[in-house]
Amino acid sequence: MERVAQLLDGRERALLGIVGPPAAGKSTLADQVVAHHRDRGIEAVLVPMDGFHLAQSVLDATGLAPVKGAPETFDAQGYVELLRRVRRPGASTVWAPVFDRAIENAIAGAIAVESSARLVVTEGNYLLDQEEPWTRVSGLVDEVWYVEVPEDVRRSRLIARHETFGRTHEEAVARALGSDERNAQRVRRVRKAADVVVRLS
């Protein structure tokens, strides 16, 4: 939190990116950072990258449904453009989408980034990815933190998450060790580019 205070010092608005492989704890950490600052009277908002998932109907039509969560299953350009809009506060509210796991689709205009917001936290898998247009993200945020946990813990969480949303144990394991693991490997390759590594248990 002291590091976030340094980011805010002298800035009208600070953008913090939180990256890590699936089920590493990105969302939990992002929520804690936002809540901490709101409790202290600093207007903060969370804008997850997941809100830019392509619609399930699009994934089904393009054959990408089996690899949902891979970089190509997001509107990366749309995400970059949103970060550009919130990079500096303007006179009007910027509306961001949110991903609803209950319906497996994004909902547009669900998050309000008011002009008075001093801290914007964004989290997702590909904030440090080395392919366009993901490479532009790091230039739009003030700092990127990489979150990691022991791999056995992360995989267990991921399997449990898949089961919670209706997959059998066998399906959950196959997903966690298949496309999810390929995505995790891609994310881990850019760990060294992060400003901070946050190790969680």
Secondary structure by P-SEA (a helix, b strand, c coil): caaaaaaaccccbbbbbbbbcccccaaaaaaaaaaaaaaaccbbbbbbcccccccaaaaaaaccccccccccccaaaaaaaaaaaacccccbbbbbbbbbccccccccccccccccccbbbbbcccccccccccccccccccbbbbbbccaaaaaaaaaaaaaaacccaaaaaaaaacaaaaaaaaaaaacccccbbbbcc
